[in-house]
Amino acid sequence: MKTLDQVINKLPAARRAKIGARAQTLIAEEVALQHLRKARRLTQQRMAQLLGIGQDSVSRIENRSDLLMSTLKSYVEAMGGSLKLVVEFPDSTAVLSSLGETVDEPEAPPSKKSRGSRRIAIVHAND
């Protein structure tokens, strides 16, 4: 049976470098939520209480490389913060707010197909 190191060592150098870079990115993402929680002087147990979930679920959230926006929003709000997403274009910047909340749009009544759909409010920083 081959070890992981043996398999990786047989890969081309470019592929090994790409895997290493992705691993570092994932490690940085995983640590980010944990650092944020620790900076707020909160334990995983306290976060679990605030979120109404088990401590093991907090650990899983912090160790995931891919989160739903709603999960991240709940996590941040449980710490007392708010979540906004900044979108940068070459000619402008926009802040997405009201993530996951319905925004009223009076000029177009909702059709039967779009009933219950969610919109994201865009606040332009350059206006």
C-alpha positions as CSV (number, residue, x, y, z in Angstrom):
1,M,0.0,0.0,0.0
2,K,1.3,3.5,-0.9
3,T,1.4,6.3,1.5
4,L,0.0,9.8,0.7
5,D,3.6,11.1,0.5
6,Q,4.5,8.5,-2.0
7,V,1.6,9.3,-4.2
8,I,2.2,13.1,-4.0
9,N,5.9,12.7,-4.7
10,K,5.1,10.9,-8.0
11,L,3.1,13.9,-9.2
12,P,4.7,16.5,-11.5
13,A,6.2,19.5,-9.7
14,A,3.6,21.9,-11.0
15,R,0.8,19.7,-9.8
16,R,2.4,19.4,-6.3
17,A,2.8,23.2,-6.2
18,K,-0.8,23.7,-7.1
19,I,-2.0,21.2,-4.4
20,G,0.3,22.9,-1.8
21,A,-1.1,26.3,-2.7
22,R,-4.7,25.1,-2.4
23,A,-3.9,23.4,0.9
24,Q,-2.5,26.7,2.3
25,T,-5.6,28.5,1.1
26,L,-7.9,26.0,2.8
27,I,-5.9,26.2,6.0
28,A,-6.1,30.0,6.0
29,E,-9.9,29.9,5.5
30,E,-10.3,27.3,8.2
31,V,-8.3,29.3,10.7
32,A,-10.1,32.6,9.8
33,L,-13.3,31.9,11.6
34,Q,-11.5,30.4,14.6
35,H,-9.3,33.5,14.9
36,L,-12.4,35.8,14.5
37,R,-14.1,33.9,17.4
38,K,-11.0,34.0,19.6
39,A,-10.5,37.7,18.9
40,R,-14.1,38.2,20.3
41,R,-13.0,36.1,23.3
42,L,-15.6,33.5,22.7
43,T,-15.2,29.7,23.1
44,Q,-16.7,27.1,20.8
45,Q,-19.0,26.2,23.7
46,R,-20.3,29.8,24.0
47,M,-20.7,30.0,20.2
48,A,-22.7,26.8,20.3
49,Q,-25.0,28.3,23.0
50,L,-25.5,31.5,21.0
51,L,-26.2,29.6,17.8
52,G,-28.4,26.9,19.5
53,I,-26.2,24.1,18.2
54,G,-23.7,21.6,19.6
55,Q,-20.0,22.5,20.1
56,D,-19.1,19.8,17.6
57,S,-21.2,21.7,15.0
58,V,-19.2,24.9,15.7
59,S,-16.0,23.0,15.2
60,R,-17.3,21.7,11.9
61,I,-18.3,25.2,10.7
62,E,-14.8,26.5,11.6
63,N,-13.1,23.7,9.8
64,R,-15.2,23.8,6.6
65,S,-13.6,25.1,3.4
66,D,-16.9,26.0,1.9
67,L,-19.8,27.7,3.8
68,L,-23.3,28.8,2.9
69,M,-23.7,32.5,3.2
70,S,-26.6,32.0,5.6
71,T,-24.4,29.9,7.9
72,L,-21.6,32.5,7.9
73,K,-24.1,35.3,8.5
74,S,-25.6,33.4,11.5
75,Y,-22.1,32.8,12.8
76,V,-21.1,36.4,12.5
77,E,-24.3,37.7,13.9
78,A,-24.0,35.4,16.9
79,M,-20.8,37.2,17.7
80,G,-22.5,40.5,17.6
81,G,-21.4,41.5,14.1
82,S,-23.1,41.9,10.7
83,L,-22.0,40.4,7.4
84,K,-21.6,42.4,4.2
85,L,-20.1,41.3,1.0
86,V,-17.9,43.7,-1.0
87,V,-17.9,43.2,-4.7
88,E,-15.1,44.9,-6.6
89,F,-15.2,45.7,-10.3
90,P,-12.6,47.5,-12.3
91,D,-14.7,50.7,-12.3
92,S,-16.7,50.5,-9.1
93,T,-17.3,48.8,-5.8
94,A,-20.6,47.5,-4.5
95,V,-21.6,46.3,-1.0
96,L,-24.1,43.5,-0.9
97,S,-26.3,43.9,2.1
98,S,-29.5,42.2,3.2
99,L,-28.0,38.9,2.4
100,G,-30.7,36.3,2.4
101,E,-33.5,38.9,3.1
102,T,-36.3,39.8,0.8
103,V,-36.0,43.3,-0.7
104,D,-39.1,45.1,-1.9
105,E,-39.1,46.1,-5.6
106,P,-42.3,48.1,-6.3
107,E,-41.7,48.6,-10.0
108,A,-42.2,44.8,-10.9
109,P,-44.8,42.7,-9.1
110,P,-43.6,39.2,-8.4
111,S,-44.7,36.5,-10.9
112,K,-46.0,33.1,-9.8
113,K,-42.6,31.6,-10.7
114,S,-40.6,34.1,-8.7
115,R,-42.8,34.1,-5.6
116,G,-40.7,33.5,-2.6
117,S,-37.4,34.2,-4.4
118,R,-34.9,36.4,-2.6
119,R,-33.1,39.5,-3.8
120,I,-29.9,41.1,-2.7
121,A,-29.8,44.8,-2.2
122,I,-26.8,46.5,-3.8
123,V,-25.5,49.6,-2.2
124,H,-23.0,51.4,-4.5
125,A,-20.0,52.8,-2.6
126,N,-19.1,55.2,-5.5
127,D,-22.5,57.0,-5.6
